[in-house]
Amino acid sequence: MLLQYKTVYQGGEGEITEKKSRFIATVRPVKTEEEALAFLEEMKKKYWDARHNCYVYSVGKNREYTRCSDDGEPSGTAGRPMLDVILGEDIYDVAVVVTRYFGGVLLGTGGLVRAYSKAVQEGLRNSMVIEKKYGYSLSVTTDYTGIGKLQYIAGERGLPVLDSEYTDKVVLHLMVPSEEREAVEKEITEGLNGRVKIQKEKELYFASIEGEVKLFES
């Protein structure tokens, strides 16, 4: 299991021009190989008049479904360089199609490799790439005398507070990275002199997106 990984939250599009040839990169987040293949067909229909629609996708936490295609370009000049960018950026669950409109000037193998790589980089630059972390949602219950210390610990450690409840007791629902859970529980228990009840609620991935914490089941 990956404790953290980068993925695309919102896809984007990037375009470059090399010797009059247009290279349009379209980036899309995908969760299954079927989604990736459907996206590829969608792009082929959209850019039906293009000379090439080269693609790459990598799906799964162990990259179980990873494929790339030169789509008629000389072998190794498009799909593999595109995949190298994805692997180099260490991005998971993503598909990219680079559409080429030929401009009449041959680029050569080196020129093609650079163009397809650059197009993917441009597409990723115009997408929202996030880092998901694996962790636990913890329910932390204490009395009102302990809330200040609890909030201090959460703030110092940068733990997102998902929700809070104020009745005769105070309950904070904290998101804690998996590798910090033991240390966090120990610090809270000692900091509040044992006047606290900690319960695990869920195991899930989370990410900070534009200042807001988003939760993901996978």
C-alpha positions in Angstrom: 0.0 0.0 0.0 1.2 3.5 -0.8 1.2 5.7 2.2 1.2 8.8 -0.1 1.2 9.3 -3.8 0.6 12.0 -6.4 -2.3 12.0 -8.8 -4.4 14.3 -11.0 -7.4 15.9 -9.3 -8.4 17.9 -12.2 -7.2 17.3 -15.8 -6.0 20.0 -18.1 -4.7 20.7 -21.6 -1.4 22.0 -22.9 -0.2 22.8 -26.4 3.2 23.3 -27.9 4.3 23.9 -31.5 7.5 22.4 -33.0 8.4 23.3 -36.6 4.8 24.0 -37.5 3.5 20.7 -35.9 0.9 21.2 -33.2 1.1 18.9 -30.1 -2.0 19.0 -27.9 -1.8 17.2 -24.6 -5.0 16.3 -22.8 -4.7 15.0 -19.2 -7.4 13.1 -17.4 -7.6 11.4 -13.9 -8.7 7.7 -14.3 -9.5 5.0 -11.7 -9.7 2.0 -14.0 -8.3 0.8 -17.3 -11.8 1.0 -18.8 -11.9 4.7 -18.0 -8.5 5.2 -19.6 -9.6 3.4 -22.8 -12.9 5.3 -22.9 -11.0 8.6 -22.6 -8.7 7.5 -25.5 -11.7 6.8 -27.7 -13.2 10.2 -26.7 -10.0 12.0 -27.8 -9.8 10.0 -31.1 -13.3 11.2 -31.9 -12.6 14.7 -30.9 -9.4 14.9 -32.9 -10.4 12.6 -35.7 -8.6 14.6 -38.3 -5.2 14.6 -36.6 -2.2 12.6 -37.9 -1.5 10.9 -34.5 -3.2 10.4 -31.1 -0.5 9.0 -29.0 -1.3 8.0 -25.4 -0.1 6.8 -22.0 -2.0 5.7 -18.9 -1.0 4.3 -15.6 -3.7 2.9 -13.3 -3.3 1.2 -9.9 -1.2 1.7 -6.8 1.3 -0.8 -8.2 0.8 0.5 -11.7 -1.0 -2.7 -12.6 -2.4 -1.2 -15.8 0.3 0.8 -17.6 0.3 1.2 -21.4 1.6 3.6 -24.0 1.3 3.9 -27.8 3.2 5.6 -30.6 0.1 5.5 -32.8 2.0 5.4 -36.0 5.0 7.6 -35.0 8.4 5.9 -35.2 8.8 3.3 -32.5 9.9 4.7 -29.2 9.5 8.4 -30.1 6.1 9.1 -28.5 4.5 6.7 -26.1 7.6 5.7 -24.2 8.8 9.3 -23.7 5.3 10.2 -22.5 5.4 7.4 -20.0 8.9 8.5 -18.8 7.4 11.9 -17.9 4.6 10.2 -15.9 7.0 7.9 -14.1 9.5 10.7 -13.6 6.8 12.9 -12.0 5.7 9.8 -10.0 2.0 10.4 -10.8 -0.6 7.6 -10.5 -4.1 7.0 -11.9 -3.6 9.2 -14.9 -4.1 9.1 -18.7 -2.6 11.5 -21.3 -3.3 11.7 -25.0 -1.0 13.9 -27.1 -2.6 14.8 -30.4 -0.3 15.8 -33.3 -1.3 17.9 -36.3 1.6 17.5 -38.7 3.1 20.8 -39.9 4.9 19.4 -43.0 8.4 19.4 -41.5 10.0 16.2 -40.2 11.3 16.5 -36.6 13.5 13.4 -36.5 13.5 10.9 -33.7 15.2 13.2 -31.1 12.8 16.0 -32.0 9.8 13.8 -31.6 10.9 12.5 -28.2 11.5 16.1 -27.0 8.2 17.3 -28.4 6.0 14.6 -26.9 7.8 14.9 -23.6 7.4 18.6 -23.5 3.7 18.4 -24.5 2.9 16.0 -21.5 4.8 18.4 -19.1 2.8 21.3 -20.4 -0.5 19.3 -20.0 0.5 18.4 -16.4 1.4 22.1 -15.7 -2.2 23.0 -16.6 -3.7 20.3 -14.5 -4.3 20.1 -10.8 -1.9 17.6 -9.3 -2.3 16.7 -5.7 -0.6 14.4 -3.1 -2.9 12.0 -1.3 -1.8 10.7 2.1 -3.1 7.6 3.8 -4.3 8.0 7.3 -6.9 7.6 10.0 -9.9 9.6 11.1 -9.8 9.7 14.9 -12.5 10.7 17.3 -10.9 12.4 20.3 -13.2 13.1 23.3 -12.2 15.2 26.3 -13.6 17.7 28.7 -13.6 21.4 28.3 -10.4 21.9 30.3 -8.5 19.8 27.7 -9.7 21.4 24.5 -7.0 24.1 24.5 -4.2 21.5 24.7 -5.9 19.3 22.2 -6.2 22.2 19.7 -2.6 23.2 20.3 -1.4 19.6 19.5 -3.5 19.5 16.4 -2.2 22.9 15.3 1.4 22.1 16.0 1.3 18.9 14.0 -0.8 20.3 11.2 -3.6 17.8 11.8 -6.8 18.7 9.9 -9.9 19.0 12.1 -12.7 17.4 10.1 -15.5 18.2 12.6 -16.1 19.2 16.2 -18.9 18.6 18.7 -19.6 20.6 21.8 -22.0 19.0 24.3 -21.2 18.1 27.9 -17.9 16.9 26.4 -15.8 18.1 23.5 -15.2 15.8 20.5 -12.7 16.6 17.7 -12.5 14.5 14.6 -8.9 14.6 13.5 -7.2 13.3 10.3 -3.9 11.7 11.1 -1.3 10.4 8.7 -0.9 6.6 9.3 2.8 6.9 10.2 2.0 9.5 12.9 -0.9 7.8 14.5 1.0 6.1 17.4 3.0 9.3 18.3 -0.1 11.5 18.0 -2.2 9.2 20.3 0.7 9.1 22.8 1.2 12.9 22.8 -2.6 13.6 23.2 -2.9 11.0 26.0 0.1 12.4 27.9 -0.8 16.1 27.2 -4.3 15.6 28.6 -3.1 13.5 31.5 -5.3 10.6 30.4 -8.5 12.6 30.4 -9.3 11.6 26.9 -10.9 8.9 24.8 -9.5 8.2 21.3 -11.3 6.0 18.8 -10.4 5.1 15.2 -13.2 5.9 12.8 -12.0 5.3 9.2 -9.0 4.5 7.2 -8.8 6.6 4.0 -6.7 8.9 1.9 -6.8 12.7 2.3 -5.3 15.7 0.5 -5.3 19.5 1.0 -6.8 21.2 -2.0 -6.9 24.9 -2.2 -6.8 25.1 1.6 -9.6 22.6 2.1 -9.1 19.0 3.2 -10.7 16.4 0.9 -11.2 12.8 1.8 -10.9 9.9 -0.6 -11.9 6.2 -0.2 -9.0 5.1 -2.4 
